[in-house]
Amino acid sequence: MSDDKTTHFGFETVPESEKASRVRGVFDSVASKYDVMNDVMSVGIHRIWKEAMMDWLAPRAGQTLLDVAGGTGDISFKFLKRAGHGHATVLDLTEPMLVEGRKRAEADKMADSLDWVVGDAMALPFEDNSFDVYTISFGIRNVTRPEEALSEAYRVLKPGGRLMVLEFSQLPNEGMQKLYDLYSFNVIPRMGQMIANDRDSYQYLVESIRKFPDQETFLGMIRAAGFEQAKYRNLTMGVAALHSGWKI
């Protein structure tokens, strides 16, 4: 029975059946401060990473995007601006994150080109072969079974469609990783307490980064899901990584 299986919630071992509701609790809690905290946690660098993602993706006019764990719409807004015209569907497990996204000025301007959907990355509520592009940014490490999310990504992409994953990753140098861990574990939960009044959620987010597979392992998972021409690029020495694959 799947109820007997366990997974990690940060450094804690929990039943698989509990993880999604716990993740939802984290993002329910931090939704209103999520964008501010992203700026603080990454010293604003997450914006540069997202632009690097768009550079590699090179959105084209008329394309349809599914942005999973799309939260407050950051990636969808950037995609639509770059494409000129197209359509983006923002899907997230956590309704308060989508509510925050809808409040943003860009959401108002782009309303005709945007859908906001509450849904699960492991069971997408869309037909096969529906989208040109699938993105997930800083979300796949929160999915209970990432390999199922990748299979679903493959299913809903059209032939010729593109997968792109932006996620925190592992630094290739042990000394640098230790320094980064010192910062992550000592500074980020405190920032979470100060800015979002929520230390525990940010402790989880830091731990979840450490539990996520390294670049090569994750590349193998993308290939196993059926994607071809799979590659990755390190960002800021591997603090984050961009993985890309094609449904051919």
C-alpha positions as CSV (number, residue, x, y, z in Angstrom):
1,M,0.0,0.0,0.0
2,S,1.3,3.5,-0.8
3,D,0.3,4.6,2.7
4,D,3.2,2.5,4.1
5,K,5.7,4.4,1.9
6,T,7.7,7.2,3.4
7,T,9.3,10.3,2.0
8,H,11.2,13.3,3.3
9,F,9.7,16.5,4.5
10,G,13.0,18.4,4.9
11,F,15.1,16.2,7.2
12,E,12.0,14.6,8.7
13,T,10.7,11.2,7.4
14,V,6.9,11.3,6.9
15,P,4.3,9.0,5.2
16,E,4.0,9.9,1.5
17,S,0.3,10.5,2.1
18,E,1.1,13.4,4.4
19,K,3.7,15.3,2.4
20,A,1.4,17.3,0.1
21,S,-0.7,18.6,2.9
22,R,2.4,19.6,4.8
23,V,3.9,21.4,1.8
24,R,0.5,23.1,1.3
25,G,0.7,24.3,4.9
26,V,4.2,25.8,4.3
27,F,3.0,27.8,1.3
28,D,-0.3,28.8,2.9
29,S,1.8,30.2,5.7
30,V,4.3,32.2,3.6
31,A,2.2,33.1,0.6
32,S,1.8,36.8,1.4
33,K,5.5,37.3,1.9
34,Y,6.8,34.7,-0.6
35,D,8.1,37.2,-3.2
36,V,9.8,39.4,-0.6
37,M,11.5,36.3,1.0
38,N,12.7,35.1,-2.4
39,D,14.5,38.4,-2.9
40,V,16.0,38.2,0.6
41,M,17.0,34.5,0.5
42,S,18.8,34.8,-2.8
43,V,19.9,38.5,-2.4
44,G,17.8,39.2,-5.5
45,I,19.7,36.6,-7.6
46,H,16.5,34.5,-8.2
47,R,15.5,37.3,-10.6
48,I,18.7,36.8,-12.7
49,W,18.2,33.0,-12.6
50,K,14.7,33.4,-14.0
51,E,15.9,35.7,-16.7
52,A,18.6,33.1,-17.6
53,M,15.8,30.5,-17.8
54,M,13.9,32.7,-20.2
55,D,17.0,33.3,-22.3
56,W,17.5,29.5,-22.7
57,L,13.8,28.9,-23.2
58,A,13.5,31.7,-25.8
59,P,9.6,31.9,-25.8
60,R,8.0,32.3,-29.2
61,A,4.8,34.1,-30.1
62,G,1.6,32.0,-29.8
63,Q,3.1,29.3,-27.5
64,T,1.2,27.8,-24.6
65,L,2.9,27.5,-21.3
66,L,2.0,25.3,-18.3
67,D,3.9,26.7,-15.2
68,V,3.6,24.1,-12.5
69,A,4.1,25.2,-8.8
70,G,3.7,28.6,-10.5
71,G,2.8,30.3,-7.3
72,T,2.5,34.1,-7.8
73,G,3.0,34.0,-11.5
74,D,6.5,35.2,-11.9
75,I,7.5,32.8,-14.7
76,S,4.3,33.1,-16.6
77,F,4.5,36.9,-16.6
78,K,8.1,36.8,-17.9
79,F,7.2,34.1,-20.5
80,L,4.2,36.2,-21.9
81,K,6.3,39.4,-22.0
82,R,9.1,37.6,-24.0
83,A,6.6,35.7,-26.3
84,G,4.7,38.9,-27.2
85,H,1.5,36.9,-27.2
86,G,0.6,33.5,-26.1
87,H,-1.1,31.8,-23.2
88,A,0.1,30.7,-19.8
89,T,-1.6,28.5,-17.2
90,V,-0.3,28.9,-13.7
91,L,-0.9,25.7,-11.6
92,D,-0.2,25.5,-7.9
93,L,-1.2,23.1,-5.1
94,T,-1.8,26.1,-2.8
95,E,-4.6,28.5,-3.5
96,P,-3.3,31.4,-1.4
97,M,-0.2,31.5,-3.6
98,L,-2.5,31.9,-6.7
99,V,-4.6,34.5,-4.9
100,E,-1.4,36.6,-4.3
101,G,-0.4,36.2,-7.9
102,R,-3.7,37.5,-9.1
103,K,-3.2,40.7,-7.1
104,R,-0.1,41.6,-9.0
105,A,-0.4,44.4,-11.6
106,E,1.0,42.1,-14.4
107,A,-1.9,39.7,-13.8
108,D,-4.4,42.4,-14.4
109,K,-2.7,43.5,-17.6
110,M,-2.3,40.0,-18.9
111,A,-5.7,38.6,-17.7
112,D,-6.8,37.5,-21.2
113,S,-3.7,35.3,-21.6
114,L,-3.6,33.7,-18.1
115,D,-5.4,30.9,-16.3
116,W,-4.9,30.2,-12.6
117,V,-5.6,26.5,-11.6
118,V,-5.3,24.7,-8.3
119,G,-3.8,21.3,-9.0
120,D,-1.3,18.6,-8.2
121,A,2.0,18.2,-10.3
122,M,1.6,14.4,-10.0
123,A,-2.0,14.4,-11.4
124,L,-2.3,17.3,-13.8
125,P,-5.9,18.1,-14.8
126,F,-5.1,18.5,-18.5
127,E,-5.4,16.4,-21.7
128,D,-2.4,14.7,-23.2
129,N,-0.4,16.8,-25.7
130,S,-1.8,20.1,-24.5
131,F,1.1,22.5,-24.0
132,D,4.2,23.7,-25.9
133,V,6.2,24.4,-22.8
134,Y,6.2,23.1,-19.2
135,T,8.2,25.0,-16.5
136,I,8.6,24.4,-12.8
137,S,10.7,26.7,-10.7
138,F,11.8,26.0,-7.2
139,G,8.8,23.6,-7.0
140,I,9.9,20.1,-8.0
141,R,11.8,19.5,-4.7
142,N,8.5,19.9,-2.9
143,V,6.7,17.2,-4.9
144,T,6.2,13.9,-3.1
145,R,7.3,11.8,-6.1
146,P,9.3,14.0,-8.6
147,E,9.5,11.2,-11.1
148,E,5.7,11.2,-11.3
149,A,5.7,14.9,-11.9
150,L,8.2,14.5,-14.7
151,S,6.0,11.7,-16.3
152,E,3.0,14.0,-16.1
153,A,5.1,16.8,-17.7
154,Y,5.9,14.5,-20.6
155,R,2.2,13.4,-21.0
156,V,0.8,17.0,-21.2
157,L,3.5,18.4,-23.5
158,K,2.9,18.3,-27.3
159,P,5.4,16.4,-29.4
160,G,8.2,18.9,-29.9
161,G,7.4,20.4,-26.5
162,R,10.0,21.6,-24.0
163,L,10.5,20.9,-20.3
164,M,12.5,23.4,-18.2
165,V,13.2,23.0,-14.5
166,L,14.8,25.7,-12.3
167,E,15.7,24.4,-8.9
168,F,18.2,24.9,-6.1
169,S,21.0,22.4,-6.5
170,Q,24.4,21.3,-5.1
171,L,27.7,23.1,-5.3
172,P,30.4,21.0,-6.9
173,N,33.1,22.0,-4.3
174,E,32.8,20.6,-0.8
175,G,34.3,23.7,0.9
176,M,31.9,26.1,-0.9
177,Q,29.0,23.8,-0.1
178,K,29.9,24.0,3.6
179,L,29.9,27.8,3.5
180,Y,26.6,27.8,1.7
181,D,25.1,25.4,4.2
182,L,26.3,27.7,7.1
183,Y,24.4,30.6,5.4
184,S,21.4,28.5,4.6
185,F,20.8,26.9,8.0
186,N,21.8,29.9,10.1
187,V,20.5,32.9,8.2
188,I,17.5,31.9,6.1
189,P,15.3,30.5,8.9
190,R,16.0,33.7,11.0
191,M,15.0,35.8,8.0
192,G,11.9,33.8,7.7
193,Q,11.1,34.6,11.3
194,M,11.8,38.3,10.8
195,I,10.0,38.9,7.5
196,A,7.3,36.2,7.4
197,N,7.0,35.5,11.1
198,D,7.6,31.9,10.2
199,R,10.9,30.2,11.0
200,D,9.7,26.6,10.6
201,S,8.6,26.9,7.0
202,Y,11.9,28.4,6.0
203,Q,13.8,25.7,7.9
204,Y,11.9,23.2,5.8
205,L,12.7,25.0,2.6
206,V,16.4,24.9,3.4
207,E,16.3,21.3,4.4
208,S,14.4,20.3,1.2
209,I,17.2,21.8,-0.9
210,R,19.7,19.5,0.8
211,K,17.5,16.5,0.1
212,F,17.0,17.1,-3.6
213,P,19.1,15.0,-6.0
214,D,22.3,16.6,-7.5
215,Q,22.4,17.8,-11.1
216,E,23.5,14.5,-12.7
217,T,21.0,12.4,-10.8
218,F,18.2,14.7,-11.7
219,L,19.3,14.7,-15.3
220,G,18.9,10.9,-15.2
221,M,15.4,11.2,-13.9
222,I,14.5,13.6,-16.8
223,R,15.8,11.1,-19.3
224,A,14.0,8.2,-17.5
225,A,10.7,10.1,-18.0
226,G,11.3,10.0,-21.8
227,F,12.8,13.4,-22.5
228,E,15.5,13.7,-25.1
229,Q,18.4,16.2,-25.6
230,A,18.4,16.6,-21.8
231,K,21.0,19.0,-20.5
232,Y,21.6,21.2,-17.5
233,R,23.4,24.5,-16.8
234,N,24.7,25.5,-13.4
235,L,23.7,29.0,-12.1
236,T,25.9,30.8,-9.5
237,M,28.3,27.9,-9.4
238,G,25.5,25.3,-8.8
239,V,23.5,27.1,-6.1
240,A,20.8,26.6,-8.6
241,A,20.6,24.6,-11.8
242,L,18.5,24.8,-15.0
243,H,17.5,21.4,-16.6
244,S,16.0,21.2,-20.1
245,G,14.5,18.4,-22.1
246,W,12.4,17.8,-25.2
247,K,9.5,15.6,-25.9
248,I,10.4,14.3,-29.4
